[in-house]
Amino acid sequence: MSKKSLSVKKRERQNRKRRLHNLKYKKWIKALMKKIKKATDGTQKKQLLNELYEALDKAAKRNIIHRNKAARLKSKYAKLVNSHETANKA
């Protein structure tokens, strides 16, 4: 078994650190999506939707997720919140 060079060890450390940083953002986004689905109050859903928009924009800006995926998720959850509003009005 050959020894790992210093640059390989450093790259492994960097990748581990970046992976944990990226996972933090992804968990934040997933938690917000779950909260929106569970929320019953319309105003609470809107507030959570704004937080989700912020999280998705930050993740897309930092290349943690693709910008098109962020746009797709924003659209999906906006429809979910708006359908909840219209269902309550009827």
Rosetta blueprint (number, residue, H / E / L):
1 M L
2 S L
3 K L
4 K L
5 S L
6 L H
7 S H
8 V H
9 K H
10 K H
11 R H
12 E H
13 R H
14 Q H
15 N H
16 R H
17 K H
18 R H
19 R H
20 L H
21 H H
22 N H
23 L H
24 K H
25 Y H
26 K H
27 K H
28 W H
29 I H
30 K H
31 A H
32 L H
33 M H
34 K H
35 K H
36 I H
37 K H
38 K H
39 A L
40 T L
41 D L
42 G H
43 T H
44 Q H
45 K H
46 K H
47 Q H
48 L H
49 L H
50 N H
51 E H
52 L H
53 Y H
54 E H
55 A H
56 L H
57 D H
58 K H
59 A H
60 A H
61 K H
62 R L
63 N L
64 I L
65 I L
66 H L
67 R H
68 N H
69 K H
70 A H
71 A H
72 R H
73 L H
74 K H
75 S H
76 K H
77 Y H
78 A H
79 K H
80 L H
81 V H
82 N H
83 S H
84 H H
85 E H
86 T H
87 A H
88 N H
89 K H
90 A L
